[in-house]
Amino acid sequence: MHSFAAHVKKMLSERGWSGLRPSDLAKSIMIEGAELLEIFQWDNQSPEAVKADAEKMEQIRTELADVMIYCFEMGAVLDLDMEEVLSEKLKKVEEKYPVALFNTGTHGSDPGTEAIYKEVKEKYRRDGTH
């Protein structure tokens, strides 16, 4: 077992939290995700501007860690190998969004707004695949 996963399982066990319900963890992931999103409410800064704001970066670190901890706790509770889960998903993303479609230089500079991205996403939603 990966050392981080073992650390999470140990932490849960020591506190008597091994019996957490997946639904409660899913709720917590979304709640913490909303707190991460709240940091960006009413702004749309570039990555450079965000990195230059030390206070904002600390808030992001804190909320991102909260989201990820709950994700890894869910993995631990369900005996999922999170490295495997993430690797499998990355492979699917690579297949779904091939480099050749996105490295043409003809798309807009705002990630996620390219027509090809939207087309691929809509196709996968229609087909019921992820």
C-alpha positions in Angstrom: 0.0 0.0 0.0 1.3 3.5 -0.9 2.6 5.3 2.2 0.1 8.2 1.9 -2.8 5.7 1.7 -1.4 3.9 4.7 -1.2 7.2 6.6 -4.8 8.1 5.8 -6.0 4.6 6.9 -4.0 4.9 10.1 -5.4 8.4 10.8 -9.0 7.1 10.3 -8.4 4.1 12.4 -6.8 5.9 15.3 -9.8 8.3 15.5 -12.5 5.6 15.1 -13.4 7.1 11.7 -12.9 3.9 9.7 -16.7 3.4 9.4 -17.3 6.7 7.7 -20.1 6.4 5.1 -19.2 7.1 1.5 -22.2 9.4 1.2 -20.9 11.6 4.0 -17.5 11.7 2.5 -18.9 12.7 -0.9 -20.9 15.5 0.8 -17.8 16.7 2.5 -15.8 16.7 -0.7 -18.4 18.9 -2.3 -18.6 21.2 0.7 -14.9 21.7 0.7 -14.9 22.1 -3.1 -17.4 24.9 -2.6 -15.1 26.5 -0.1 -12.3 26.3 -2.7 -14.5 27.8 -5.3 -15.5 30.6 -3.0 -11.9 31.9 -3.0 -12.4 32.7 -6.7 -15.9 34.3 -6.4 -16.1 37.5 -8.3 -12.7 37.3 -9.9 -11.1 35.6 -12.8 -7.4 36.1 -12.3 -4.6 34.6 -14.3 -2.5 31.9 -12.7 0.3 34.4 -12.4 -1.9 36.9 -10.5 -3.1 34.1 -8.2 0.4 33.0 -7.5 1.5 36.5 -6.6 -1.2 36.7 -3.9 0.3 35.0 -0.9 -2.9 35.1 1.2 -5.0 33.6 -1.6 -2.4 30.9 -2.2 -2.5 29.9 1.4 -6.3 29.7 1.3 -6.1 27.6 -1.9 -3.6 25.3 -0.3 -5.8 24.8 2.7 -9.0 24.2 0.8 -7.4 22.0 -1.8 -5.9 19.9 0.9 -9.3 19.5 2.5 -10.8 18.3 -0.7 -8.0 15.9 -1.4 -8.0 14.5 2.1 -11.7 13.7 1.9 -11.1 12.1 -1.5 -8.3 9.9 -0.1 -10.4 9.1 2.9 -13.1 7.8 0.6 -10.6 5.8 -1.2 -9.3 4.3 2.1 -12.8 3.5 3.3 -13.7 1.8 0.0 -10.3 0.0 -0.2 -9.5 1.8 -3.5 -5.9 2.1 -4.8 -6.1 5.9 -5.5 -2.9 5.9 -7.6 -4.5 3.3 -9.8 -7.8 5.2 -9.8 -6.1 8.4 -10.9 -3.9 6.6 -13.5 -6.9 4.9 -15.1 -8.7 8.2 -15.3 -5.8 10.1 -16.8 -5.6 7.4 -19.5 -9.3 7.9 -20.3 -8.8 11.7 -20.5 -5.8 11.2 -22.8 -7.9 9.0 -25.1 -10.9 11.3 -24.9 -8.9 14.4 -25.6 -6.1 13.4 -28.0 -3.1 15.8 -28.2 -3.5 16.1 -31.9 -6.9 17.7 -31.5 -5.6 20.3 -29.1 -2.1 21.2 -30.2 -3.0 22.8 -33.6 -2.7 26.4 -32.4 -6.1 27.2 -33.9 -8.1 27.1 -30.6 -8.7 29.9 -28.2 -6.4 30.5 -25.4 -9.1 30.1 -22.7 -8.9 26.4 -21.7 -12.2 24.6 -21.9 -13.7 27.1 -24.4 -12.4 25.5 -27.5 -15.1 24.3 -29.9 -13.4 20.9 -30.2 -13.4 20.4 -26.4 -17.1 21.2 -26.3 -17.9 18.9 -29.2 -16.0 16.0 -27.6 -17.6 16.6 -24.2 -21.1 16.7 -25.7 -20.5 13.5 -27.6 -19.4 11.6 -24.5 -22.4 12.9 -22.6 -24.7 11.7 -25.4 -23.0 8.3 -25.4 -23.1 8.0 -21.7 -19.3 7.5 -21.4 -16.9 9.4 -19.2 
